[in-house]
Amino acid sequence: MPIPVAVVASDIGTGVRLASLIPTDAFTVAQRTPTSVPAELPGLFIIALPALNTPEEELIERLRADETTAGIPIVIASALPMVHLQSVPYASDWTIAIVEEPVRAEVLAETIKFLLNPDA
């Protein structure tokens, strides 16, 4: 059964690009904006983070603060310097991984595999 994935991006082009990198044989992909989180929660979020203090970062913080969504894995796709990303409070969360933009399909696939099967 395919795992539902929500690709979250304010920029539609970025969302389309990230969604196109996800293998459709194992996942169903829905594109969202930071303010349109689905009522039926996905098994994984991929969030394009263009900068800190953005609606995307607020979404990450809300997802981690809510016990219902706190354990859902998140892949953050960002071109921000890693030193900035590692300084945010949620960076040490084991259910969050950061991939560098521009995202390569094989890196995203390996990151998703790790987050969904950490013992594999």
C-alpha positions in Angstrom: 0.0 0.0 0.0 1.5 3.4 -1.0 2.5 5.7 1.8 0.9 9.2 1.6 3.4 12.1 1.4 2.5 15.8 1.7 4.9 18.1 -0.2 4.6 21.5 1.3 5.9 24.7 -0.4 4.7 28.2 -0.8 6.2 28.3 -4.3 4.1 26.1 -6.6 7.1 25.4 -8.9 9.2 24.2 -6.0 6.3 21.9 -4.8 5.9 20.4 -8.3 9.7 19.8 -8.6 9.9 18.1 -5.3 6.8 16.0 -5.9 8.3 14.8 -9.2 11.3 13.4 -7.3 9.2 11.0 -5.2 8.8 7.5 -6.6 5.1 7.0 -7.3 5.2 3.2 -7.0 5.6 3.4 -3.2 4.1 6.8 -2.4 1.0 8.9 -3.1 1.9 12.6 -3.3 -0.3 15.6 -2.4 1.0 19.1 -2.8 0.1 21.6 -0.1 0.9 25.1 1.0 2.0 25.8 4.6 -1.5 26.8 5.5 -3.3 23.9 3.9 -2.3 20.8 5.9 -4.5 17.9 5.1 -7.1 16.7 7.5 -6.0 13.1 6.9 -2.4 13.1 8.0 0.3 11.8 5.7 3.0 9.3 6.6 5.7 11.8 5.7 6.0 15.6 5.1 8.5 17.1 2.7 8.7 20.8 3.4 10.6 23.3 1.2 12.1 25.8 3.7 13.2 28.9 1.7 14.2 30.9 4.9 13.8 30.9 8.6 10.8 32.7 10.1 8.5 31.7 7.3 5.1 30.0 7.2 7.0 26.8 6.4 9.1 27.0 9.5 6.0 27.9 11.6 4.4 24.7 10.2 7.4 22.6 11.2 7.2 24.0 14.7 3.4 23.4 14.9 3.8 19.8 13.7 6.4 19.1 16.4 4.4 20.8 19.1 1.2 18.8 18.5 1.3 15.3 19.9 -0.8 14.0 17.0 1.8 15.0 14.4 5.0 15.0 16.5 6.1 11.6 15.3 5.5 12.1 11.6 8.8 12.2 9.7 9.7 15.5 8.0 12.2 16.0 5.2 13.3 19.7 5.0 14.5 20.7 1.6 16.5 24.0 1.8 19.3 26.0 0.3 20.0 27.7 3.6 23.5 27.2 5.1 23.6 24.1 7.2 24.9 26.0 10.2 21.7 28.0 10.2 19.5 24.9 9.9 21.4 23.1 12.6 20.7 25.9 15.1 16.9 25.7 15.0 15.3 23.9 18.0 13.8 21.1 15.9 17.0 20.2 14.1 18.0 17.6 16.7 14.6 15.7 16.3 15.4 12.2 15.1 12.2 12.3 12.9 13.6 15.3 10.9 16.1 15.1 8.1 17.6 18.0 6.0 18.4 17.7 2.3 20.2 20.4 0.4 18.7 22.2 -2.5 18.7 21.6 -5.3 17.5 18.2 -4.2 18.7 15.1 -6.1 16.2 12.3 -6.5 18.6 9.6 -5.1 19.4 11.7 -2.0 15.7 12.3 -1.4 14.9 8.6 -1.9 17.6 7.5 0.6 16.5 10.1 3.1 12.9 9.0 2.9 13.9 5.4 3.3 16.0 6.2 6.4 13.2 8.2 8.0 10.6 5.6 7.4 12.8 2.6 8.2 15.5 3.7 10.6 16.4 0.2 11.5 16.8 -1.1 8.0 
